[in-house]
Amino acid sequence: MANECVLVVDDSHQNVEFLKDYVLKPNGYQVLVARDGEAGLKLALNQHPDLILLDNNMPKMSGMEVLEALNEHQANIPVIMMTFHGSETLAVQSFRLGVKDYVLKPFQISEMLQSIERALAEARLRHERDELTGRLVKSNQQLEQRLKELNTLFGIGKSVTSLLDQDKLLSRLVEAAVYLINAEEGSLLLVDDKTNELYMVAARGIDERMARSFRLRVEDSLAGEVITSGQPLVLSGADLTKIKTSYLVRSVMYVPLRIKGRVSGVLSVDNRQQQRDFTNHDLRLLSALADYAAISVENAKLFNQAESERAKLATVLSEIAEPVVVMTGRDDRIIVANTAFRRAFDLGVVVAEGRPLSELVHNEALLELIASAPTSGGSHKREIPLADGRVFYAALTPIPDVGQAVIMQDITHFKELDRMKSDFVSTVSHDLRAPLTSVKSYAQMLEMAGDLNEQQNLFMNRIVKATDHIATLVTDLLDLSRIEAGLDLETTVVDLDQLAGELVAELQEQAAGQRQQLIYRGPGRPAPVVGSQLRLKQVIGNLAGNALKYTPAEGQILVMVQFHDNLVSLKVEDNGLGIPPADLPFVFDKFYRVKTDDRADIQGTGLGLAICKSIIEKYGGSLWVESQYHQGSIFTFTLPLAVQSTPDQPQPNLAEVSA
């Protein structure tokens, strides 16, 4: 990334000039220089460089002191530590304070450039992620606005065919116009054929007494011009436009109400305070509402809801860049498919409306999403790969009284980023194993070199503990990488009842030592599923181990296997700490850990639940959690039965194994 700014903090003039002239400037980096630690800290906090090259031994403040100060100010700036006098202790302290790399002087140009590139890579990825997230948020906001408009129009359409109270219906129409267009006032005027005057039948934001007495001649008003011409009228500007004596507005929009080819009224919205001009999209929305009003005035009982809603829906969806299709709920016949959906599935100009989706679209993932979705409740989501290599994230949502809608977003780039991230994590994890083993071995060999004092023993134990923690993290990362890559899919038929019972028995000693009650309840007969015994044991061990870890003394953990039609479920229930509602959606994300005071001392990598979810989903199952904070959690997964169970077979009494 060009023009990134690098701050060099070094009291050596020769070293600074070497870095500027031979490393940084020739490679397009902007350079800031500080001759001592205090000046460097000030520059870092004020200028926010992209990277800091930091010497350790300097006047006023050492490099380590600068690092500590940066952490205190929460300055998230990558740092490369440079020193002539390197030591293992200094290196460990530097990395604990967050440095990205540790370089010994003198160094080669290529060595420093590689270190700089590594340090900046994370910041670049974060910047790209934030940029992509911003685009996604903007796209979602636009989609939410369109859905808001769609839902409002849909509600008005239902009212047109269901409400017999015309005054109430027309009031709803005006309220919808003000709400959708974000106007201050709205009104609906009809023509009195006897007096050739316009009178107000519904209003929003206008004084009720004024609305009742409002009368306006057709021939000497702007609303009358709309009646005469049959064309909408939009006026705006910084100067107030005089519409009627003692009634001033900054912007106004009129659309005619046509009944059987004749204009018999006007629907209008205006702004008296805010200086906001109305747009063409606002005009289309108001015109749509005016059509509803016209139908209601002519005949409130007769309205073809399906055709009208299809037309309005198509108007809204045609401007949405994401593929969208709306179908009936009974036989999945297409009501409307927008241009983006037609383009994604190569429908061309073929007439899609009224035909079953399966006749036109042969994408197995999309058809499975529709077939497996519940008929009621929340949305159902799935990734949909296309033939051209793109991947979409599809959400199927039931729409009351219409059917269901599928809204898709292109996540191809995000999938590629995730693949690159996984490849990077896998590579780094492999490369970390050997140095971690060396660090731990050398730390343990320090005792062989001679007696250690108390502080040295403390440091050695911390090194061993830290390397053990990182080694566990590396193992989890490699496990997750293999599972996601599909390299760990050797399966057999496993008796989940026997496997869970054996694992619970193995954990009884740990539960007893923590003064907890660990109970297993099985169905009393084999529960065959397809999977790897090792991996399924890992899942049950993770879930049960977490329950033991997050349940205080005298608590109870229940592990239970049950049958549900053609599924086998395993449930781990505890009365422990529970999970705050805000954290529940993220507990299966990689590296995510709940951060509360009551679990600050509990260690973990944040990968266990992500591994469990990946394993279960690879075997065609589902894993979810229910929890109440401070009351406990229930983790449940289901897997398909390997052998069809006999429906009329009686369930045996539950067997219990407890500490």
Secondary structure, 3 states (H helix, E strand, C coil): CCCCEEEEECCCHHHHHHHHHHHHHHHCCEEEEECCHHHHHHHHHHHCCCEEEEECCCCCCCHHHHHHHHHHCCCCCCEEEEECCCCHHHHHHHHHCCCCEEEECCCCHHHHHHHHHHHHHHHHHHHHHHHHHHHHHHHHHHHHHHHHHHHHHHHHHHHHHHCCCHHHHHHHHHHHHHHHHCCCEEEEEEEECCCCEEEEEEEECCCHHHHHHCEEECCCCHHHHHHHHCCCEEEEEEEEEEEECCEEEEEEEEEEEEECCEEEEEEEEEECCCCCCCCHHHHHHHHHHHHHHHHHHHCCCCCCHHHHHHHHHHHHHCCCCCCEEEECCCCCEEEEECHHHHHHCCCCCCCCCCCEHHHHCCCHHHHHHHHHCCCCCCCEEEEEECCCCCEEEEEEEEECCCEEEEEEEECHHHHHHHHHHHHHHHHHHHHHHHHHHHHHHHHHHHHHHCCCCHHHHHHHHHHHHHHHHHHHHHHHHHHHHHHHHCCCCCCEEEEHHHHHHHHHHHHHHHHHHCCCEEEEEECCCCCEEEECHHHHHHHHHHHHHHHHHCCCCCCEEEEEEEEECCEEEEEEEECCCCCCHHHHHHCCCCCCCCCCHHHCCCCCCCCHHHHHHHHHHHCCCEEEEEEECCCEEEEEEEEEECCCCCCCCCCCCCEEEEC
